Amino acid sequence: MQETLRITEIFYSLQGETRSSGLPTVFVRLTGCPLRCQYCDTAYAFSGGELMSLDAICAQIASYKPRYICVTGGEPLAQPNCIALLKRLCDAGYEVSLETSGALDIAATDPRVSRVVDLKTPGSAEVSRNLYSNLDLLTGNDQVKFVICSREDYDWAVSKLIEYRLDQRAGEVLFSPSHQQVSARALAEWIIADNLPVRFQMQLHKLLWNDEPGH
């Protein structure tokens, strides 16, 4: 029986965040997520979608002739066959990243994948879902992301950065302002004032396309 995944969309755009920000990338958005973060901008991926074989997914990806692939959601790891897809994409020679909530175990993912692990802040309303054992699995190929909703979230994120020495475990630590919840300029100034070993990021797709679907 052929392996399948439920897919919300596959599209080609610019990567809007992470260390590959600005690079043309194919996005594979898997359907479904066990979390309900209050700032979620992809609630349309919670349900629906289309069942596709891994062969069909890879063929559609290849039609764009991309270099970079981002597997995202929803929460991609909620579908077990995501692991097989990641391996196939790496075997095909793509540079592959995985955007995951940090609530599910990342141990089985191919080590060639750059795992972008989101540590949920108190302001997300899902801080209790963080699986901190994932942090022991991080390598220099991985990235940790904090979406900051307030000054309190920032202080919490700084405490986790220090407690888990995240700048030494992961290749990048990313601080991102929650859209329309905390001032991007304020977050940038807090990072500068504290001389943090993190990368400030804004979501390019919101600035360029106002979060229209397919971007």
Order of alpha helices (4+ residues) and beta strands (2+ residues): beta-beta-beta-alpha-beta-alpha-beta-beta-beta-alpha-alpha-beta-alpha-beta-alpha
